Amino acid sequence: MGFLSIADLKTRVEVTLTPAQLAVLTLLSEGFGGKQMALHLGITESAVKARLSGARRAHGDAEARASGR
């Protein structure tokens, strides 16, 4: 698997992730924990986990498409 440029990554993120998933991933990248993300976004920890899971799934689907699987 090769590395992506920042431009490619931004395009991929905008195409494959929902705004809710992107918000959670942004907070994760800033060092927030699950409980902190939930409080910051006004959602439950379960919702945070669901958004992270959806983002992982979307990433896996994009990887599969990119590799032709």
N, C-alpha and C positions, 0 to 999 in steps of 0.2 A: 504494500500500500504506500503510495507516494504522499508527499506533503502538499497541502493546499496553500495557495497564496491567501492573503487577508481578503482580497476582493472576492475570490472564489468562496471562501468561508462565509463572508457576509451574504453573498447571493444564496448559497445553500441554506443558511439559517433562515433567511427571509422566505424562502420557498417552502421549506419542509416543516417549520415550527410555527405553532400558533403564537399570538402575542402573549398569552398566559404562560406558555412554556418558556418563551424567550425571557419573560420577566423573572421567572424562577431561576433560570440558568444565569442570568445577569447577577442576581443576588448571590448565587452560589459562587460565582467567580470573584465576588467581592468579599468572600469569607463568611457569609451568613450561614448559620445552621438551620436545620428544618424548622425548629420552633421560632427562631428569629424571623425567618422568611414568612411564616404563617402570620405572625403578629404584624409585620411590616405591610403585608398585602391584605390583611383582614380576612384571611381564609383559614381553614383548618389544616393541621399537619397532614391529614389524610389527602387533602386536596394538593398540597405541595408534593407529596409522594406520587400522586397520580400524574401530576404535570411532569415531574422528572421521569417517570416511567414512560409517559407518552413521548417525551423528547428522545429517550433512548431508543424507543421503538422506531420513531421517525428516522433517526440517524441510521439504524440498522437497515431500514427499508431503502434509504438513499444509497448506502454502501452496496447493497445487493443490486440495485439498478445500475450503479456506476460500474460494477464488475461484470454485469451481464448475467447475473444469476437469476 
